[in-house]
């Protein structure tokens, strides 16, 4: 669905390239995470993919066509939810969606249905100027999918959301993927990427250093250990690590299970995408 080959870009008057030879492909129906700190090149890449920057070097194809050759009909097929919401504040949520719905020539969703998906059905007739930041972000997502896009671009889609509404947005994205939508997510939130994305790319200083599935990355960089936390005879908390390989025949491990007064927890020693990012790129993640 998306093919990026040797893409580079330098902003006018800039001393350094914002992007340096990016290469990746995204399959139809895939949720692809583009991960990195501020200034890494995430937003520049997204601007190229959605057609806001056309004078890039290399090749970018979306739906088998070079992005720079698309006309306004491109926006009939893609949806974009930016991190910073921008709505008509004097209009209600429903009026906003009806307005943007009218701009598309193809089939659209029912606005009330979409508002229900993002948890705003009870606020449909409230002016957007009265919305909180989180409500505006959810309305942003609703607006980006109203026209049933084939490709959806989400920039920090859960930023500023409470856990309940963040989960609602993630469930919506998964449902769109099940219906065939391809989703490109730019974020510095590694927990979001881990939970949501089929594959992720690490980008720093305009270069991609790693692309893989979150589960594969955690297996590659994590420790193949299991940690047991238990209470000893004196009711003190103790911890002990054992290798996962051959765990079922590890006599010390089996003896501990039988002799410990109480097992408090058993955890495999998985790493996190944050730690992997630092390990691979040598940089800390920050908003």
NULUM-137124 format. One record per residue: z, y, x of N, C-alpha, C in turn; residue number from 1. Coordinates in Angstrom, 1 decimal. Layout:
residues N
> Z|Y|X|Z|Y|X|Z|Y|X|NUM
...
END
This chain:
residues 287
> 0.0|-1.2|0.8|0.0|0.0|0.0|0.0|1.3|0.9|1
> 0.7|1.2|2.0|0.8|2.4|2.9|0.5|1.9|4.3|2
> -0.4|2.5|5.0|-0.7|2.2|6.4|-0.6|3.4|7.3|3
> 0.2|3.4|8.3|0.3|4.5|9.2|0.0|4.0|10.6|4
> -1.0|4.7|11.2|-1.5|4.2|12.5|-1.6|5.4|13.5|5
> -0.8|5.3|14.5|-0.8|6.2|15.7|-0.8|7.7|15.2|6
> 0.2|7.9|14.3|0.3|9.3|13.7|1.1|10.2|14.6|7
> 0.6|11.4|14.8|1.4|12.4|15.6|1.2|13.7|14.8|8
> 2.2|14.6|15.1|2.1|15.9|14.5|3.0|16.9|15.3|9
> 2.5|18.1|15.5|3.2|19.2|16.1|3.1|20.4|15.3|10
> 4.3|21.0|14.9|4.3|22.2|14.1|3.7|23.4|14.9|11
> 3.1|24.3|14.2|2.5|25.5|15.0|3.7|26.2|15.7|12
> 3.4|26.6|16.9|4.3|27.3|17.8|5.4|26.5|18.3|13
> 5.5|25.2|18.0|6.5|24.3|18.5|6.2|23.9|19.9|14
> 7.3|23.6|20.7|7.1|23.2|22.1|7.1|21.7|22.2|15
> 7.6|21.0|21.2|7.6|19.5|21.2|7.0|18.9|19.9|16
> 6.4|17.8|20.0|5.8|17.1|18.9|6.9|16.6|18.0|17
> 6.7|16.8|16.7|7.7|16.3|15.7|7.5|14.8|15.5|18
> 6.3|14.3|15.6|6.0|12.9|15.5|5.1|12.5|16.6|19
> 5.4|11.3|17.2|4.7|10.8|18.4|4.3|9.3|18.2|20
> 3.1|9.2|17.7|2.5|7.8|17.7|3.2|6.9|16.7|21
> 3.4|7.2|15.5|4.1|6.4|14.5|3.1|5.3|14.0|22
> 3.6|4.0|13.9|2.9|2.9|13.4|3.7|2.1|12.5|23
> 3.3|1.9|11.2|4.0|1.0|10.3|3.2|0.8|9.1|24
> 3.4|-0.3|8.4|2.8|-0.6|7.2|3.8|-1.0|6.1|25
> 3.5|-0.7|4.9|4.4|-1.0|3.8|3.6|-1.8|2.7|26
> 4.1|-2.9|2.3|3.4|-3.8|1.3|3.7|-3.2|-0.1|27
> 2.8|-3.6|-1.0|2.9|-3.2|-2.4|4.2|-3.9|-2.9|28
> 5.0|-3.1|-3.6|6.2|-3.6|-4.2|7.4|-3.7|-3.2|29
> 7.3|-3.1|-2.1|8.3|-3.1|-1.1|9.2|-1.9|-1.1|30
> 10.5|-2.0|-0.9|11.4|-0.8|-0.7|11.5|-0.7|0.8|31
> 11.0|0.4|1.4|11.0|0.6|2.8|11.9|1.8|3.1|32
> 12.8|1.6|4.0|13.8|2.7|4.4|13.4|3.3|5.7|33
> 13.4|4.6|5.7|13.0|5.4|6.9|14.3|6.1|7.4|34
> 14.9|5.6|8.4|16.3|6.0|8.8|16.4|6.8|10.1|35
> 17.2|7.8|10.0|17.4|8.6|11.2|18.2|9.8|10.9|36
> 18.7|10.5|12.0|19.5|11.7|11.8|18.6|12.9|11.5|37
> 19.2|14.0|11.2|18.5|15.2|10.9|17.6|15.6|12.1|38
> 16.4|16.0|11.9|15.5|16.4|13.0|14.8|15.3|13.6|39
> 14.9|14.0|13.1|14.3|12.9|13.7|12.8|12.8|13.4|40
> 12.4|13.4|12.3|11.0|13.3|11.9|10.8|12.6|10.5|41
> 11.9|12.4|9.8|11.8|11.7|8.5|11.1|12.6|7.5|42
> 11.5|13.9|7.4|10.9|14.8|6.4|9.4|15.1|6.8|43
> 9.1|15.2|8.1|7.7|15.5|8.5|6.8|14.3|8.1|44
> 7.3|13.1|8.3|6.6|11.9|7.9|6.3|11.9|6.4|45
> 7.4|12.2|5.6|7.2|12.2|4.2|6.3|13.2|3.7|46
> 6.3|14.4|4.4|5.4|15.5|4.0|3.9|15.1|4.2|47
> 3.7|14.3|5.3|2.3|13.8|5.6|1.9|12.8|4.5|48
> 2.9|11.9|4.2|2.6|10.8|3.2|2.3|11.3|1.8|49
> 3.0|12.5|1.5|2.8|13.0|0.1|1.7|14.1|0.1|50
> 1.0|14.3|1.2|-0.1|15.2|1.2|0.2|16.7|1.4|51
> 1.4|17.0|1.8|1.7|18.4|2.1|1.3|18.9|3.5|52
> 1.2|17.9|4.4|0.6|18.2|5.7|-0.6|17.4|5.9|53
> -1.8|18.0|6.1|-3.0|17.3|6.2|-3.7|17.3|7.6|54
> -3.2|18.2|8.5|-3.8|18.3|9.8|-3.1|17.4|10.9|55
> -2.7|16.2|10.5|-2.0|15.3|11.4|-3.0|14.5|12.3|56
> -2.5|14.0|13.3|-3.3|13.1|14.2|-3.1|11.7|13.8|57
> -4.1|10.8|14.0|-4.1|9.4|13.6|-4.6|9.2|12.2|58
> -4.1|8.1|11.6|-4.6|7.7|10.3|-3.4|7.3|9.3|59
> -3.5|7.9|8.1|-2.5|7.5|7.1|-3.2|7.2|5.8|60
> -3.1|5.9|5.4|-3.8|5.5|4.2|-2.7|5.1|3.1|61
> -2.9|5.6|1.9|-2.1|5.2|0.8|-3.0|4.8|-0.3|62
> -2.8|3.6|-0.8|-3.7|3.0|-1.8|-5.1|2.9|-1.3|63
> -5.2|2.5|0.0|-6.5|2.2|0.7|-7.4|3.5|0.8|64
> -6.8|4.7|0.9|-7.5|5.9|1.1|-6.8|6.8|2.0|65
> -7.5|7.5|2.9|-6.8|8.4|3.8|-6.2|9.6|3.0|66
> -4.9|9.8|3.3|-4.2|10.8|2.5|-4.9|12.2|2.5|67
> -5.4|12.6|3.7|-6.0|13.9|3.8|-7.3|14.1|3.0|68
> -7.8|13.0|2.5|-9.0|13.1|1.6|-8.7|13.1|0.1|69
> -7.5|12.8|-0.2|-7.1|12.8|-1.6|-7.2|14.2|-2.2|70
> -7.5|14.4|-3.4|-7.4|15.7|-4.1|-6.1|15.7|-5.0|71
> -6.1|16.5|-6.0|-4.9|16.7|-6.8|-4.7|15.4|-7.7|72
> -5.7|14.5|-7.8|-5.5|13.3|-8.5|-4.5|12.4|-7.8|73
> -4.2|12.6|-6.5|-3.2|11.8|-5.8|-1.9|11.8|-6.5|74
> -1.5|13.0|-7.1|-0.2|13.1|-7.6|-0.1|12.5|-9.0|75
> -1.2|11.9|-9.5|-1.1|11.1|-10.7|-0.5|9.7|-10.3|76
> -0.6|9.4|-9.1|-0.2|8.0|-8.6|1.1|7.9|-7.8|77
> 1.6|9.1|-7.4|2.8|9.1|-6.6|3.9|9.9|-7.3|78
> 5.1|9.5|-7.0|6.3|10.3|-7.5|7.1|10.7|-6.3|79
> 7.7|11.9|-6.4|8.5|12.4|-5.3|9.8|13.0|-5.8|80
> 10.9|12.6|-5.2|12.2|13.1|-5.5|12.8|13.7|-4.2|81
> 12.8|15.0|-4.1|13.3|15.7|-2.9|14.9|15.7|-2.9|82
> 15.5|15.8|-1.8|16.9|15.9|-1.7|17.5|17.1|-2.4|83
> 16.9|18.2|-2.3|17.4|19.4|-2.9|16.7|19.6|-4.3|84
> 17.4|19.5|-5.4|16.8|19.6|-6.7|16.2|20.9|-7.0|85
> 15.1|21.0|-7.7|14.5|22.2|-8.1|14.0|22.1|-9.6|86
> 14.7|22.6|-10.5|14.4|22.5|-11.9|14.3|23.8|-12.6|87
> 13.8|23.9|-13.8|13.8|25.1|-14.6|15.2|25.2|-15.3|88
> 16.1|26.0|-14.7|17.5|26.1|-15.1|17.7|26.5|-16.6|89
> 16.7|27.4|-17.1|16.9|27.8|-18.5|16.4|26.8|-19.5|90
> 15.8|25.7|-19.1|15.4|24.7|-20.0|16.4|23.6|-19.9|91
> 16.4|22.8|-21.0|17.3|21.6|-21.0|16.6|20.5|-20.2|92
> 17.4|19.4|-20.0|16.9|18.3|-19.2|15.7|17.7|-20.0|93
> 15.8|17.6|-21.3|14.7|17.0|-22.0|13.4|17.9|-22.0|94
> 13.7|19.2|-22.1|12.5|20.1|-22.0|11.9|20.1|-20.6|95
> 12.7|20.0|-19.5|12.1|19.8|-18.2|11.2|18.6|-18.1|96
> 11.7|17.5|-18.6|10.9|16.3|-18.5|9.7|16.3|-19.3|97
> 9.8|16.9|-20.5|8.6|17.1|-21.4|7.5|18.0|-20.7|98
> 8.0|19.0|-20.1|7.1|19.9|-19.4|6.3|19.2|-18.3|99
> 7.1|18.5|-17.4|6.4|17.8|-16.3|5.6|16.6|-16.8|100
> 6.0|16.0|-17.9|5.3|14.9|-18.5|3.9|15.4|-18.9|101
> 3.8|16.6|-19.4|2.5|17.2|-19.9|1.5|17.4|-18.8|102
> 2.0|17.4|-17.6|1.0|17.7|-16.5|0.2|16.5|-16.1|103
> 0.6|15.3|-16.6|-0.1|14.1|-16.1|-1.1|13.7|-17.2|104
> -2.2|13.1|-16.8|-3.3|12.7|-17.7|-3.0|11.2|-18.2|105
> -2.3|10.4|-17.4|-2.1|9.0|-17.7|-0.9|8.8|-18.6|106
> -0.6|7.5|-18.7|0.5|7.1|-19.6|1.9|7.5|-18.9|107
> 2.8|7.9|-19.7|4.1|8.3|-19.2|5.2|7.5|-20.0|108
> 6.4|7.5|-19.4|7.6|7.0|-20.1|8.1|7.9|-21.1|109
> 8.8|7.4|-22.1|9.5|8.3|-23.0|10.6|9.0|-22.3|110
> 10.7|10.4|-22.4|11.7|11.1|-21.6|13.2|10.7|-21.9|111
> 13.5|10.4|-23.2|14.8|10.0|-23.5|15.2|8.6|-22.9|112
> 14.2|7.8|-22.8|14.4|6.5|-22.1|14.7|6.7|-20.6|113
> 14.0|7.5|-20.0|14.2|7.8|-18.6|15.6|8.5|-18.3|114
> 16.0|9.4|-19.2|17.3|10.0|-19.1|18.4|9.0|-19.3|115
> 18.2|8.0|-20.1|19.2|7.0|-20.3|19.3|6.1|-19.0|116
> 18.2|5.9|-18.3|18.2|5.1|-17.1|19.0|5.8|-16.0|117
> 19.0|7.1|-16.0|19.8|7.8|-14.9|21.1|8.3|-15.5|118
> 21.5|7.9|-16.7|22.8|8.3|-17.2|22.9|9.7|-17.7|119
> 21.8|10.3|-18.2|21.9|11.7|-18.6|21.5|11.8|-20.1|120
> 21.5|10.7|-20.9|21.0|10.7|-22.2|21.9|11.6|-23.1|121
> 23.2|11.7|-22.8|24.1|12.5|-23.5|24.0|14.0|-23.2|122
> 23.3|14.3|-22.1|23.1|15.7|-21.7|21.7|16.2|-21.8|123
> 20.9|15.4|-22.6|19.5|15.7|-22.8|19.2|17.2|-23.2|124
> 20.1|17.7|-24.1|19.9|19.0|-24.7|20.7|20.1|-24.1|125
> 21.3|19.8|-22.9|22.1|20.8|-22.1|21.2|21.5|-21.1|126
> 21.3|22.8|-21.0|20.5|23.6|-20.0|20.8|23.1|-18.6|127
> 19.8|22.9|-17.8|20.0|22.4|-16.5|20.8|23.3|-15.6|128
> 20.8|24.6|-15.9|21.7|25.5|-15.1|23.2|25.2|-15.2|129
> 23.5|24.4|-16.2|24.9|24.0|-16.4|25.2|22.7|-15.8|130
> 24.2|22.1|-15.2|24.4|20.7|-14.6|25.1|20.9|-13.2|131
> 25.8|19.8|-12.9|26.4|19.7|-11.5|25.3|19.3|-10.5|132
> 25.6|19.3|-9.3|24.6|18.9|-8.3|24.2|17.5|-8.5|133
> 25.1|16.6|-8.7|24.8|15.2|-9.0|23.9|15.0|-10.2|134
> 24.2|15.7|-11.2|23.3|15.6|-12.4|21.9|16.1|-12.1|135
> 21.8|17.1|-11.3|20.4|17.6|-11.0|19.7|16.6|-10.1|136
> 20.4|15.9|-9.2|19.8|14.9|-8.4|19.3|13.8|-9.3|137
> 20.1|13.4|-10.3|19.6|12.3|-11.2|18.4|12.7|-12.0|138
> 18.4|14.0|-12.4|17.3|14.5|-13.2|16.0|14.6|-12.2|139
> 16.2|14.8|-11.0|15.2|14.8|-10.0|14.5|13.4|-10.0|140
> 15.3|12.4|-9.9|14.8|11.0|-9.9|14.1|10.7|-11.2|141
> 14.6|11.2|-12.3|14.0|10.9|-13.6|12.6|11.6|-13.6|142
> 12.5|12.8|-13.1|11.2|13.6|-13.1|10.2|12.9|-12.2|143
> 10.7|12.3|-11.1|9.7|11.6|-10.2|9.1|10.3|-10.7|144
> 9.7|9.7|-11.8|9.2|8.5|-12.3|8.6|8.6|-13.7|145
> 8.6|9.8|-14.3|8.2|9.9|-15.7|6.8|9.5|-15.9|146
> 5.9|9.6|-14.9|4.5|9.3|-15.0|4.1|7.9|-14.5|147
> 5.1|7.0|-14.3|4.9|5.6|-13.9|4.1|5.6|-12.6|148
> 4.6|6.2|-11.5|3.9|6.2|-10.3|3.8|4.8|-9.6|149
> 2.7|4.6|-8.9|2.5|3.4|-8.1|3.4|3.4|-6.8|150
> 3.5|4.6|-6.3|4.3|4.8|-5.0|5.4|5.9|-5.3|151
> 6.6|5.6|-4.9|7.7|6.5|-5.2|8.3|6.9|-3.9|152
> 8.5|8.2|-3.6|9.1|8.7|-2.4|10.4|9.3|-2.8|153
> 11.5|8.8|-2.2|12.9|9.2|-2.5|13.5|9.8|-1.2|154
> 14.0|11.0|-1.3|14.7|11.6|-0.1|16.1|11.7|-0.5|155
> 17.0|10.9|0.2|18.4|10.9|0.0|18.7|10.8|-1.5|156
> 18.3|9.7|-2.1|18.4|9.6|-3.6|19.8|9.5|-4.2|157
> 20.8|9.2|-3.3|22.2|9.1|-3.8|23.1|10.1|-3.2|158
> 22.5|11.1|-2.5|23.3|12.1|-1.9|24.1|12.9|-3.0|159
> 25.4|13.1|-2.9|26.2|13.9|-3.8|26.5|13.1|-5.1|160
> 26.2|11.8|-5.2|26.5|11.1|-6.4|27.8|10.3|-6.2|161
> 28.5|10.2|-7.3|29.7|9.3|-7.3|29.3|7.8|-7.3|162
> 30.2|6.9|-6.9|29.8|5.5|-6.8|29.1|4.9|-8.0|163
> 29.6|5.3|-9.2|29.0|4.7|-10.4|27.6|5.1|-10.6|164
> 27.3|6.4|-10.4|25.9|6.9|-10.6|25.0|6.5|-9.4|165
> 25.6|6.4|-8.3|24.8|5.9|-7.1|24.3|4.5|-7.4|166
> 25.2|3.7|-7.9|24.9|2.3|-8.3|23.8|2.3|-9.4|167
> 23.9|3.2|-10.3|22.9|3.3|-11.4|21.5|3.6|-10.8|168
> 21.4|4.5|-9.8|20.1|4.9|-9.2|19.6|3.7|-8.4|169
> 20.5|3.0|-7.7|20.0|1.8|-6.9|19.5|0.7|-7.8|170
> 20.1|0.5|-8.9|19.7|-0.5|-9.9|18.3|-0.1|-10.4|171
> 18.1|1.2|-10.7|16.9|1.6|-11.2|15.8|1.4|-10.2|172
> 16.0|1.7|-9.0|15.0|1.6|-7.9|14.6|0.1|-7.8|173
> 15.6|-0.8|-7.9|15.3|-2.2|-7.8|14.5|-2.7|-9.0|174
> 14.7|-2.1|-10.2|14.0|-2.5|-11.3|12.5|-2.0|-11.2|175
> 12.3|-0.8|-10.7|11.0|-0.3|-10.5|10.2|-1.1|-9.5|176
> 10.9|-1.6|-8.5|10.3|-2.5|-7.5|9.9|-3.8|-8.2|177
> 10.7|-4.3|-9.0|10.4|-5.6|-9.8|9.1|-5.4|-10.6|178
> 8.9|-4.1|-11.1|7.7|-3.8|-11.9|6.5|-3.5|-11.0|179
> 6.6|-3.6|-9.7|5.5|-3.4|-8.8|5.4|-2.1|-8.1|180
> 6.4|-1.2|-8.3|6.4|0.1|-7.6|6.7|-0.1|-6.1|181
> 6.0|0.6|-5.3|6.3|0.7|-3.8|7.2|1.9|-3.6|182
> 8.3|1.7|-2.9|9.3|2.8|-2.7|9.5|3.1|-1.2|183
> 9.4|4.4|-0.9|9.7|4.9|0.5|10.9|5.7|0.4|184
> 12.0|5.3|1.1|13.2|6.0|1.1|13.5|6.6|2.4|185
> 13.7|7.9|2.5|14.2|8.6|3.7|15.7|8.9|3.6|186
> 16.5|8.5|4.6|17.9|8.7|4.5|18.6|8.6|5.9|187
> 19.8|9.1|6.0|20.6|8.8|7.1|21.8|7.9|6.7|188
> 21.8|7.5|5.4|22.9|6.7|4.8|22.6|5.2|5.1|189
> 23.2|4.7|6.1|22.9|3.3|6.5|23.4|2.3|5.4|190
> 24.4|2.6|4.7|24.9|1.7|3.7|23.9|1.6|2.5|191
> 23.4|2.8|2.1|22.3|2.8|1.1|21.1|1.9|1.6|192
> 20.7|2.1|2.8|19.6|1.3|3.3|19.8|-0.2|3.3|193
> 21.0|-0.5|3.7|21.4|-1.9|3.8|21.4|-2.6|2.5|194
> 21.9|-1.9|1.5|22.0|-2.4|0.1|20.6|-2.5|-0.6|195
> 19.8|-1.5|-0.3|18.6|-1.3|-1.1|17.3|-1.7|-0.5|196
> 17.1|-1.6|0.8|15.8|-1.7|1.4|15.4|-3.2|1.8|197
> 14.1|-3.5|1.6|13.6|-4.8|2.1|13.5|-4.8|3.6|198
> 13.0|-3.6|4.1|12.9|-3.4|5.6|13.3|-2.0|5.9|199
> 13.6|-1.7|7.1|14.0|-0.4|7.5|13.3|-0.1|8.9|200
> 13.0|1.2|9.1|12.5|1.7|10.4|13.5|2.7|10.9|201
> 13.9|2.6|12.2|14.7|3.6|12.9|13.8|4.6|13.6|202
> 14.1|5.9|13.3|13.3|6.9|13.9|14.2|7.9|14.6|203
> 13.9|8.3|15.8|14.6|9.4|16.5|13.6|10.1|17.4|204
> 13.7|11.4|17.4|12.9|12.3|18.2|11.4|12.0|18.0|205
> 11.0|11.7|16.7|9.6|11.5|16.4|9.1|10.2|16.7|206
> 9.9|9.2|17.2|9.4|7.9|17.5|10.2|6.8|16.8|207
> 9.4|5.8|16.4|10.1|4.6|15.8|10.5|3.6|16.9|208
> 11.7|3.2|16.8|12.2|2.3|17.8|12.5|0.9|17.3|209
> 12.5|0.7|16.0|12.8|-0.6|15.4|12.3|-0.7|14.0|210
> 11.7|-1.8|13.6|11.4|-2.1|12.2|11.8|-3.5|11.9|211
> 12.6|-3.7|10.9|12.9|-5.1|10.5|13.7|-5.1|9.2|212
> 14.0|-6.3|8.6|14.9|-6.4|7.5|16.3|-6.1|7.9|213
> 17.1|-5.5|7.1|18.5|-5.2|7.4|19.3|-6.5|7.8|214
> 19.0|-7.6|7.0|19.7|-8.9|7.3|19.3|-9.4|8.6|215
> 18.0|-9.3|9.0|17.6|-9.8|10.3|18.2|-9.0|11.4|216
> 18.3|-7.7|11.2|18.9|-6.9|12.3|20.4|-7.2|12.5|217
> 21.1|-7.4|11.4|22.5|-7.7|11.5|22.7|-9.1|12.2|218
> 21.9|-10.1|11.9|22.0|-11.3|12.6|21.7|-11.2|14.0|219
> 20.7|-10.4|14.4|20.3|-10.3|15.8|21.3|-9.6|16.6|220
> 22.0|-8.6|16.1|22.9|-7.8|16.8|24.4|-8.1|16.5|221
> 24.6|-8.9|15.5|26.0|-9.2|15.2|26.6|-10.4|16.1|222
> 27.9|-10.5|16.0|28.5|-11.6|16.7|28.6|-12.8|15.8|223
> 28.3|-14.0|16.3|28.3|-15.2|15.6|29.8|-15.8|15.6|224
> 30.7|-15.0|15.1|32.1|-15.4|15.1|32.7|-15.2|13.7|225
> 33.8|-15.9|13.5|34.5|-15.7|12.2|35.9|-15.4|12.7|226
> 36.5|-14.4|12.0|37.9|-13.9|12.3|38.8|-14.3|11.2|227
> 39.9|-15.0|11.6|40.9|-15.4|10.6|42.1|-14.5|10.8|228
> 42.6|-13.9|9.7|43.8|-13.2|9.7|44.9|-13.9|8.9|229
> 46.0|-14.2|9.5|47.0|-15.1|8.8|48.4|-14.7|9.2|230
> 49.4|-15.2|8.4|50.8|-15.0|8.6|51.3|-16.2|9.4|231
> 52.1|-15.9|10.5|52.7|-17.0|11.2|54.1|-17.3|10.6|232
> 54.8|-18.2|11.2|56.1|-18.6|10.7|57.1|-17.5|10.6|233
> 56.9|-16.5|11.4|57.8|-15.3|11.3|57.3|-14.2|10.4|234
> 56.3|-14.6|9.7|55.7|-13.6|8.7|55.0|-12.4|9.4|235
> 54.6|-12.6|10.6|53.8|-11.6|11.3|52.3|-11.9|11.1|236
> 51.6|-10.8|11.0|50.1|-10.9|10.9|49.5|-11.2|12.2|237
> 48.7|-12.3|12.3|48.0|-12.7|13.5|46.5|-12.7|13.2|238
> 45.7|-12.5|14.2|44.2|-12.6|14.1|43.7|-13.5|15.2|239
> 42.7|-14.3|14.8|42.1|-15.2|15.8|40.6|-15.4|15.5|240
> 39.8|-15.3|16.6|38.3|-15.5|16.4|37.9|-16.9|16.8|241
> 36.8|-17.4|16.1|36.2|-18.7|16.4|34.7|-18.6|16.3|242
> 34.0|-19.3|17.1|32.5|-19.2|17.0|32.0|-19.9|15.8|243
> 31.0|-19.3|15.1|30.5|-20.0|13.9|29.8|-21.3|14.2|244
> 29.1|-21.4|15.3|28.5|-22.6|15.7|29.5|-23.8|15.9|245
> 29.3|-24.8|15.2|30.3|-26.0|15.3|31.6|-25.7|14.6|246
> 31.7|-24.7|13.7|33.0|-24.3|13.2|33.6|-25.5|12.4|247
> 32.8|-26.3|11.7|33.4|-27.4|10.9|34.0|-28.5|11.7|248
> 33.7|-28.6|13.0|34.3|-29.6|13.9|35.3|-29.0|14.9|249
> 35.6|-27.7|14.8|36.5|-27.0|15.7|37.9|-27.4|15.3|250
> 38.6|-28.2|16.2|39.9|-28.7|15.9|40.9|-27.6|15.8|251
> 40.8|-26.6|16.7|41.7|-25.5|16.7|41.7|-24.7|15.4|252
> 40.4|-24.5|14.9|40.2|-23.8|13.7|40.8|-24.6|12.5|253
> 40.5|-25.9|12.5|41.0|-26.7|11.4|42.5|-26.8|11.4|254
> 43.1|-26.8|12.6|44.6|-26.9|12.7|45.2|-25.6|12.2|255
> 44.6|-24.5|12.5|45.1|-23.2|12.1|45.1|-23.1|10.5|256
> 44.0|-23.6|9.9|44.0|-23.6|8.5|45.1|-24.4|7.8|257
> 45.4|-25.5|8.5|46.5|-26.4|8.0|47.9|-25.9|8.3|258
> 48.1|-25.2|9.4|49.4|-24.8|9.8|49.8|-23.4|9.5|259
> 48.9|-22.5|9.2|49.2|-21.1|9.0|50.0|-21.1|7.7|260
> 51.0|-20.2|7.7|51.8|-20.0|6.4|51.0|-19.5|5.3|261
> 50.1|-18.6|5.6|49.3|-18.0|4.6|48.1|-17.4|5.2|262
> 46.9|-17.7|4.8|45.6|-17.1|5.2|45.4|-15.8|4.4|263
> 45.3|-14.7|5.2|45.1|-13.4|4.5|43.7|-13.1|4.3|264
> 42.8|-13.4|5.3|41.4|-13.2|5.1|40.6|-14.0|6.1|265
> 39.3|-14.2|5.8|38.4|-14.9|6.7|37.1|-14.0|6.6|266
> 36.7|-13.5|7.8|35.5|-12.6|7.8|34.5|-13.1|8.9|267
> 33.2|-13.2|8.6|32.3|-13.3|9.7|32.1|-11.9|10.3|268
> 31.9|-11.9|11.6|31.9|-10.7|12.4|30.5|-10.0|12.4|269
> 30.0|-9.6|11.2|28.8|-9.0|11.0|28.9|-7.5|11.6|270
> 27.8|-7.1|12.1|27.7|-5.7|12.5|27.2|-4.9|11.4|271
> 27.1|-3.6|11.6|26.5|-2.7|10.5|25.3|-2.0|11.0|272
> 24.5|-1.5|10.1|23.2|-0.8|10.5|23.6|0.5|11.4|273
> 24.7|1.1|11.1|25.1|2.2|11.9|25.3|1.8|13.4|274
> 26.0|0.7|13.6|26.2|0.3|15.0|24.9|-0.2|15.6|275
> 24.1|-0.8|14.8|22.8|-1.3|15.4|21.9|-0.1|15.8|276
> 22.0|1.0|14.9|21.2|2.2|15.2|21.6|2.8|16.5|277
> 22.9|2.9|16.7|23.5|3.5|18.0|23.1|2.6|19.1|278
> 23.2|1.3|19.0|22.8|0.3|20.0|21.4|0.4|20.4|279
> 20.5|0.6|19.4|19.0|0.6|19.7|18.6|1.9|20.2|280
> 19.1|3.0|19.6|18.6|4.4|19.9|19.5|5.2|20.9|281
> 20.7|4.8|21.0|21.6|5.5|21.8|22.1|6.8|21.2|282
> 21.8|7.0|19.8|22.2|8.2|19.2|23.1|7.9|18.0|283
> 24.0|8.9|17.7|24.9|8.8|16.5|24.1|9.3|15.3|284
> 24.4|8.7|14.2|23.9|9.2|12.9|24.7|10.3|12.3|285
> 24.1|11.3|11.9|24.8|12.4|11.2|23.9|13.0|10.1|286
> 24.5|13.6|9.1|23.6|14.2|8.0|22.7|15.2|8.6|287
END
